Amino acid sequence: MNQILAAHSVSISELKRNPTAILEQAEGLPVAVLNHNKPAAYLLAAETYEKLMELLDDYQLTQLITARQHEKSQAIEVNIDDL
């Protein structure tokens, strides 16, 4: 059985009936949307999704910086006022 990664869960049928009420009950936490008792999707509040995307972007930038650390010796020093 698949692990449900949310404290709240709802069937697709329940979600269709009243999505607004489900979001309100979840109080900003993720909701697992189940199809035949297996997670089919996760429903997130817009604010939660935006924060998640910011964290993912920060993580990707960190990975890029880490990957380019060895190139530091090849960098050219510039004066920001000259730009």
MODAWO-V289661 format. One record per backbone hydrogen bond with DSSP energy under -0.5 kcal/mol. CO is the residue of the C=O (numbers start at 1). NH is the residue of the N-H. If there is no record, write none. Layout:
CO & NH
CO & NH
This chain:
3 & 5
8 & 32
10 & 34
11 & 15
12 & 16
13 & 17
14 & 18
18 & 22
19 & 23
20 & 24
21 & 25
22 & 26
23 & 27
23 & 28
24 & 27
26 & 29
30 & 8
31 & 43
32 & 10
32 & 34
33 & 40
33 & 41
34 & 12
35 & 38
38 & 35
41 & 33
42 & 44
43 & 31
45 & 49
46 & 50
47 & 51
48 & 52
49 & 53
50 & 54
51 & 55
52 & 56
53 & 57
54 & 58
55 & 59
56 & 60
57 & 61
58 & 62
59 & 63
60 & 64
61 & 65
62 & 66
63 & 67
64 & 68
65 & 69
66 & 69
68 & 71
69 & 72
71 & 74
72 & 75
75 & 77
78 & 80
79 & 82
80 & 83
